[in-house]
């Protein structure tokens, strides 16, 4: 059966799902599904569904199956995984291949939520499903030797959760998982635009603002140019344009970033003294899409007085680590459950 077994690594994220097959990223799509209400048929998955998000009529609904890092809609999640697996070209054999999957999950989820991930993958055609925790996968993807007796702190800021973990000897010594991450940043931006500019904007526009002019500090090197936002005026109901800058967004995101900082300090307080001494030497590693926020590394550095390193290609660090764990299955057996 070994011939017909295909091994794939999946980073099942709240915002994006990444699939690695044969050491290559073969699928990198938004975690979103468009469904026809009358028949329940899946119309689109990933980028195509993302383009429909916020623009649908009453017979089409777009669903993001994951919320806060966990499966919120079981049926949609199963379809999404199945459709994304179809995007990989597995038609190299006559028989449908047996799929062995390693899926990445947040470290703070319950056993029931873990079971939902496994069930969704099995319903989507997996013969064997293993799970690995996000901070561990991020550490492996960044290039840290997680099996060494050295303490490393990893902060993975994704779409639904921020995972803060201290890792040593191939295990998570302590971790803090908070549901404040990219989605929360988008909500903050939507709220800020409503209150400050009387402008009603959608989730996709908020995400765009975050990418174009998002910042964690008002005072940053190489600030981005001002950005024109289009939305609906809440007073007149007429579409209008507002020009905003990075300092406004830094102000809008301040509360959420303070909560992430508090969680980082809390994780450091819980760290055994020998490992704390290691972290002073090695510093803190940032991964996940949220770490691309301008000035976030500088802000955490100012708060903790520790060196902060941003992973190269932080968006894919977790997926890359999941792929490495799958490839070196024997070496990392005890990390994968």
Buried (B, 14 or more C-beta within 10 A) or exposed (E): EEEEEBBBBBBBBBBBBBBBBEEEBBBBBBBBBBBEEEEEEBBBBBEEBBBBBEEBEEEBBBBBBBBBBBBBBBBBBBBBBBBBBBBBEBEEEEEEBBBBBBBBBBBBBEEEBBEBBBBBBBBBBBBEBBBBBBBBBBBBBBEBEBBEEBBBBBBBBBBBBBBBBBBBEBBBBBBBBBBBBBBBBBBBBBEBBBEEBBBBBBBBBBBBBBEBBBBBBBEBEEBBEEBEBEBBBBEEEEEBEBEBBBBBBBBBBBEBBEBBBBBBBEBBEEBEEEBBEBBEEBBBBBBBBBBBBBBBBBBBBEBBEBBBBBBEBBBBBBBBBBBBBBBEBEEBEEBBE
